[in-house]
Amino acid sequence: MAYENIVIIGASGNVGKLILEGFVRAPKFNVTVLSRSSSDVTFPAGVKIRKSDYSESDLVAAFKGQDVVVSVVGLGGFTEQKKFIDAAISASIKRFLPSEYSANTLSPAVLQLLPVFGQKQEVLDYLKEKEATGLTWTGLWTALLFDWGLDNGFLGFDLKAKTATIWDGGNSVFTLTNAEQLGRAVIAVLERPEQTANKNLYVASVETSQKEILAALEAATASKWTVTDTTTDKEVSEAFEKLGKGDMTGAFALVRATSFGNVAGLRANYVRDEKLSNDLLGLKMESVQETVARVVRGSP
């Protein structure tokens, strides 16, 4: 039987908002957002809010009666998830989804680019240690978000200026996931509790390259775009230099490197490098051209 009562931690973040939107579109779930007592963030009408001081006792109280904890915490909360897991066990939660939804944490090459993702791996290991308690888990990897990252420029394509930054000629092939597909994937996991228990699942919307995305953008805008060529070595070197100076924008380039980078062992193509779980979850691959055209139509 599918789960019904869901609590989301981190629903105000970029990825958290998208996952919450997925649940709003699927009203069969009873969704509660856990929010810090000090937070004044607002959420969509009809979403239940549970304020918490995030102490162990209050987390247990917040989790009582829930079936699933969906964690979408950001950088500062990765290790805090162990506390959430302990509280989930005490509250008899059935399933815990750790904060993944991104690059391949199980790739040593990714961890070399983003050592902080090692904290995510520690959480996965902790969940495996706790399986004997009856708590199940699912790790869900999407790689980078396609339509979301096109729209806001995160992927290095500027829709307004019609400019693109292309790494190493743009020929590396990787997978990306659209925002709505992310929400569908989380829901599909919870609709299939037996098939998804204690598993690492990889999903995607498209298998593509920077060169293909650029061609689709030029077709959709009927324009020749201005391209700045760069290399993995240059981007990664500059990113670490920025981080060394306390400039956290360097981390964004390293996240892009987990898909675009010419780095051995990234395992960034979930179709080729991993066992894709789209079929298990009832998800379809999508069109690069249609996604690009949709984003271009919706841009100012």
C-alpha positions as CSV (number, residue, x, y, z in Angstrom):
1,M,0.0,0.0,0.0
2,A,1.3,3.5,-0.9
3,Y,2.2,5.9,1.9
4,E,-0.2,8.7,2.7
5,N,1.3,11.0,5.4
6,I,4.4,12.8,4.3
7,V,6.6,15.4,6.1
8,I,9.0,17.5,4.1
9,I,12.1,19.1,5.6
10,G,13.7,21.9,3.5
11,A,10.6,22.7,1.4
12,S,11.6,26.4,1.1
13,G,14.8,25.7,-0.9
14,N,15.1,25.6,-4.6
15,V,14.7,21.8,-4.9
16,G,12.4,21.6,-2.0
17,K,9.9,24.0,-3.6
18,L,9.8,21.8,-6.7
19,I,9.2,18.6,-4.7
20,L,6.5,20.4,-2.7
21,E,4.8,21.5,-6.0
22,G,4.8,17.8,-7.0
23,F,2.9,16.9,-3.9
24,V,0.5,19.8,-4.3
25,R,-0.4,18.4,-7.8
26,A,-1.0,15.0,-6.1
27,P,-3.6,15.8,-3.4
28,K,-4.0,12.1,-2.4
29,F,-1.1,12.7,0.0
30,N,-1.4,14.5,3.4
31,V,1.7,16.8,3.3
32,T,3.2,18.6,6.3
33,V,6.1,21.0,5.9
34,L,8.5,21.1,8.8
35,S,9.7,24.7,9.3
36,R,12.0,26.2,11.9
37,S,10.2,28.2,14.6
38,S,12.2,31.3,13.6
39,S,11.3,31.0,9.9
40,D,8.8,33.4,8.3
41,V,8.8,31.6,4.9
42,T,5.3,31.1,3.5
43,F,4.0,28.1,1.6
44,P,1.2,27.4,-0.8
45,A,-2.4,27.6,0.5
46,G,-3.6,24.3,1.9
47,V,-0.1,23.0,2.9
48,K,0.1,22.1,6.6
49,I,3.0,23.8,8.4
50,R,4.6,22.3,11.6
51,K,7.0,24.7,13.4
52,S,9.9,23.0,15.1
53,D,13.0,23.9,17.1
54,Y,14.6,20.8,15.6
55,S,15.4,19.4,18.9
56,E,15.4,15.6,19.1
57,S,12.2,15.4,21.2
58,D,10.3,17.9,19.0
59,L,11.4,16.1,15.8
60,V,10.0,12.9,17.3
61,A,6.8,14.6,18.1
62,A,6.6,16.2,14.6
63,F,7.2,12.8,13.0
64,K,4.5,10.9,15.0
65,G,1.8,9.6,12.8
66,Q,3.7,10.3,9.6
67,D,4.7,7.6,7.1
68,V,7.6,9.2,5.3
69,V,10.2,11.9,5.8
70,V,11.4,13.6,2.6
71,S,14.6,15.5,3.4
72,V,15.5,18.3,0.9
73,V,17.9,20.2,3.2
74,G,20.7,22.3,1.7
75,L,24.4,22.4,2.2
76,G,24.3,23.3,5.9
77,G,22.0,20.5,6.8
78,F,23.5,17.4,5.2
79,T,25.0,16.0,8.4
80,E,22.0,17.1,10.5
81,Q,20.0,14.4,8.6
82,K,21.4,11.8,11.0
83,K,19.4,13.5,13.8
84,F,16.3,13.4,11.5
85,I,17.0,9.6,10.9
86,D,17.2,8.9,14.7
87,A,14.0,10.8,15.3
88,A,12.3,9.0,12.4
89,I,13.2,5.6,14.0
90,S,11.9,6.7,17.3
91,A,8.6,7.9,15.7
92,S,8.2,4.6,13.7
93,I,8.6,6.4,10.3
94,K,8.5,3.8,7.5
95,R,10.5,5.5,4.8
96,F,13.3,8.2,4.7
97,L,14.4,10.0,1.5
98,P,17.7,11.7,2.1
99,S,18.6,15.0,0.4
100,E,20.1,13.8,-2.9
101,Y,18.3,14.9,-6.1
102,S,21.5,16.0,-7.8
103,A,24.9,14.7,-8.9
104,N,26.0,11.2,-8.4
105,T,27.1,11.0,-4.8
106,L,28.3,7.4,-5.4
107,S,31.0,8.6,-7.9
108,P,34.4,9.1,-6.3
109,A,35.1,11.7,-9.1
110,V,32.1,13.7,-8.0
111,L,33.2,13.6,-4.4
112,Q,36.7,14.9,-5.5
113,L,35.0,17.8,-7.2
114,L,32.6,18.4,-4.3
115,P,34.1,17.0,-1.1
116,V,31.0,18.3,0.8
117,F,28.9,15.7,-0.9
118,G,30.9,13.2,1.2
119,Q,28.5,14.2,3.9
120,K,25.6,12.9,1.8
121,Q,27.4,9.6,1.4
122,E,27.8,9.4,5.2
123,V,24.0,9.8,5.5
124,L,23.4,7.0,3.0
125,D,25.8,4.7,5.0
126,Y,24.0,5.7,8.2
127,L,20.6,4.7,6.7
128,K,22.0,1.3,5.7
129,E,23.2,0.8,9.2
130,K,19.7,1.5,10.5
131,E,17.8,-0.9,8.2
132,A,17.5,-3.4,11.1
133,T,15.3,-1.0,12.9
134,G,12.6,-1.3,10.2
135,L,13.2,2.1,8.7
136,T,13.5,1.9,4.9
137,W,15.2,4.5,2.6
138,T,15.4,5.5,-1.0
139,G,18.2,7.5,-2.6
140,L,17.0,9.4,-5.6
141,W,19.4,11.0,-8.1
142,T,18.3,13.3,-10.9
143,A,21.6,15.0,-11.9
144,L,21.1,18.7,-12.7
145,L,17.7,20.2,-13.3
146,F,17.2,20.9,-17.0
147,D,14.3,23.4,-17.5
148,W,14.9,25.0,-14.1
149,G,18.6,25.5,-14.9
150,L,17.9,26.8,-18.4
151,D,15.3,29.3,-17.2
152,N,17.5,30.9,-14.4
153,G,20.8,30.6,-16.2
154,F,22.4,28.1,-13.9
155,L,23.4,25.8,-16.7
156,G,25.3,28.6,-18.4
157,F,22.8,29.6,-21.1
158,D,21.5,33.2,-20.9
159,L,18.1,33.3,-22.6
160,K,17.8,37.1,-22.6
161,A,21.4,37.8,-23.9
162,K,21.4,34.7,-26.1
163,T,24.9,33.7,-24.8
164,A,26.3,30.4,-23.8
165,T,29.4,29.1,-22.0
166,I,30.4,25.8,-23.5
167,W,32.8,23.4,-21.8
168,D,35.4,21.4,-23.9
169,G,33.5,21.8,-27.1
170,G,30.2,20.7,-25.6
171,N,30.4,17.1,-26.8
172,S,30.2,15.3,-23.4
173,V,26.8,13.4,-23.0
174,F,25.0,13.5,-19.7
175,T,21.5,13.2,-18.3
176,L,19.3,16.0,-16.9
177,T,15.9,16.0,-15.3
178,N,13.0,18.5,-15.7
179,A,11.5,20.0,-12.6
180,E,8.1,18.3,-12.9
181,Q,9.7,15.0,-13.5
182,L,11.5,15.4,-10.2
183,G,8.2,15.7,-8.4
184,R,6.8,12.8,-10.3
185,A,9.8,10.7,-9.4
186,V,9.5,11.3,-5.6
187,I,5.8,10.5,-5.7
188,A,6.4,7.4,-7.8
189,V,8.9,6.1,-5.2
190,L,6.2,6.5,-2.5
191,E,3.6,4.8,-4.6
192,R,5.9,1.7,-4.9
193,P,7.1,1.1,-1.4
194,E,8.1,-2.5,-1.8
195,Q,9.9,-2.0,-5.2
196,T,11.8,1.1,-4.0
197,A,12.8,0.1,-0.5
198,N,16.5,0.4,0.4
199,K,17.6,1.3,-3.1
200,N,19.6,3.9,-5.0
201,L,17.5,5.1,-7.9
202,Y,18.6,7.1,-10.9
203,V,16.1,9.1,-13.1
204,A,16.3,11.4,-16.1
205,S,14.3,13.4,-18.5
206,V,16.9,13.8,-21.3
207,E,20.2,12.3,-22.4
208,T,21.9,15.2,-24.1
209,S,25.0,17.5,-24.5
210,Q,25.8,21.2,-24.3
211,K,26.1,21.2,-28.1
212,E,22.6,19.7,-28.5
213,I,21.1,22.1,-26.0
214,L,22.7,25.1,-27.8
215,A,21.4,23.9,-31.2
216,A,17.9,23.6,-29.7
217,L,18.1,27.1,-28.2
218,E,19.2,28.6,-31.5
219,A,16.4,26.9,-33.3
220,A,13.8,27.9,-30.7
221,T,14.9,31.6,-30.7
222,A,15.7,31.7,-34.5
223,S,19.0,33.3,-33.5
224,K,22.7,32.6,-33.6
225,W,23.9,32.6,-30.1
226,T,27.3,34.1,-28.8
227,V,29.4,31.3,-27.4
228,T,32.2,31.6,-24.9
229,D,34.4,28.5,-25.0
230,T,35.9,27.2,-21.8
231,T,37.6,24.1,-20.4
232,T,37.0,21.9,-17.4
233,D,40.5,22.7,-16.1
234,K,39.8,26.4,-16.2
235,E,36.4,26.3,-14.6
236,V,37.4,23.9,-11.8
237,S,40.6,25.8,-11.1
238,E,38.8,29.2,-10.9
239,A,36.0,27.6,-8.8
240,F,38.5,26.3,-6.2
241,E,40.2,29.7,-6.2
242,K,36.9,31.5,-5.5
243,L,36.1,29.1,-2.7
244,G,39.5,29.7,-1.2
245,K,38.6,33.4,-1.0
246,G,35.3,32.6,0.6
247,D,33.3,33.2,-2.6
248,M,30.7,30.5,-2.6
249,T,29.7,31.0,-6.2
250,G,32.7,28.8,-6.9
251,A,30.6,25.9,-5.7
252,F,28.1,26.5,-8.6
253,A,30.7,25.9,-11.2
254,L,31.7,22.7,-9.4
255,V,28.1,21.5,-9.5
256,R,28.0,22.2,-13.3
257,A,31.3,20.3,-13.6
258,T,29.5,17.1,-12.3
259,S,27.6,17.1,-15.6
260,F,29.7,19.1,-18.1
261,G,33.2,18.2,-16.9
262,N,35.7,16.3,-18.9
263,V,36.5,14.1,-15.9
264,A,36.9,10.4,-15.9
265,G,34.5,8.4,-13.7
266,L,31.8,11.1,-13.2
267,R,29.0,8.7,-14.1
268,A,27.0,11.7,-15.2
269,N,25.0,9.8,-17.9
270,Y,22.5,7.9,-15.9
271,V,21.3,6.1,-19.0
272,R,24.7,4.7,-19.9
273,D,26.6,4.7,-16.6
274,E,23.9,3.6,-14.1
275,K,20.8,1.5,-14.1
276,L,18.1,4.0,-15.0
277,S,14.9,3.6,-12.9
278,N,12.5,5.5,-15.2
279,D,10.7,2.2,-16.1
280,L,10.4,1.1,-12.5
281,L,8.9,4.5,-11.6
282,G,6.7,4.8,-14.7
283,L,8.6,7.8,-16.0
284,K,9.2,8.6,-19.6
285,M,12.2,10.3,-21.2
286,E,11.4,13.7,-22.6
287,S,12.5,15.8,-25.6
288,V,15.4,18.2,-25.5
289,Q,13.8,20.3,-28.3
290,E,10.4,20.4,-26.7
291,T,11.8,21.3,-23.3
292,V,13.9,24.1,-24.7
293,A,11.0,25.4,-26.7
294,R,8.8,25.4,-23.6
295,V,11.4,27.3,-21.6
296,V,11.9,29.8,-24.4
297,R,8.2,30.4,-24.7
298,G,7.9,31.1,-21.0
299,S,10.9,33.4,-20.7
300,P,10.5,37.2,-20.7
